[in-house]
Amino acid sequence: MFMHRNRGRYAQAVSLGILTATLAGAAQAAEAGADTFVLVAYSNRTGGENLSTGDFGHAAQAVYAPSPTELTSDPQALATNRCVAYAMTGQMDKAHAACDAAVHAARASDGAAALWNPKSRHESDAASAVAYSNRAVLHWLDADVPAAQADLARARALDPQAHFIAANLTALKARQVAQNRIDAKVPVAPLAQQ
């Protein structure tokens, strides 16, 4: 787990490795080995401390009722922490809504002042990459591989050096290879003669 604190307008992220057994089943976790997906949250925003210590239940409670300041100061970071907290507590409908909100908030912040300052632009792109990468993990959990690939491609375009994106791309490829092997081993029953 990597902890970072805020160094500017945008919050810095903390990577949280998903225990594949928690969200995808023990059989897939055993097959996956070290290729696990990574969700990213903000350690210095509402719920971040709980997320970084693995206290996902309290994180979900914290992000459910944030302070009024948090609602307006950094909506993308709040939505990102909601996405992670809800995903880790198995509240997948809420997690999807929060991930979509994080992507929407990231897109909204991509304009304005970020275009005028290269440092702000980089921070905005990094925040957007977090939102897209997290949403890609949820798409994978829903077995929507094309959507996961599209979101990871967008995340990589925004922040090509991010380690969590590379880890998620590796995990996605490993899952696809494993699924192809499983599909190849499943015998196809012959059609019944009529």
Steps between C-alpha positions, in 0.01 A plus 500: 500500500633842404411811699529852365377832631355796315758710317287758328145551386446133423531232761770238455397139493557192711495170316294223651553154362173315471497160656368311203343242731289772659341623179544231239504165678773283647543284190588796283731636770699176501528509120589868492814479712671836526295659221240680708303809417567824684251762611632845588362729771598833657655459844450864599132524414184377669531128573863487385649413837254212540567379146876504552468284814253257344206615712264502204178499702587823678627647173161429341328671793732802476452553127125456531472815714799727425536853628338775290849632419604163357196492273606819324879518540605186311202303366721272288704383802184445705337301219820296460510413870132409485568273203775315686318481834181369343686251278694363795181457703319329214252783432555474127208716380621786719860434392406528132307821559794646693754398235285655230475818711880505541550474123240773442661730761844435353377590151336816633822613666706431187407838358540838667827588673667162445551593135697811587754343734699188396535385863125533557436320173720209608322481838163510325604222260628288790170543687306406187721192452415385853128531429520310172723227644270439797197482273686250280541269800126511564430430134723194524312383810181522291670294225482798263849457356458746208395778741790415733743513207361834380526660845854368553604629157363844591674488839830406339471783247447745786780371725730257314745472791248398769594167655143413601387527137780270386403255776136505392592449134718203600223355717243541223726326246572218748127450563431490127771238446365294791144526367614397152667192651182412689290553189734276298468218756120501514374226268220593273212253509403367159166611366228245553381318191131540431 
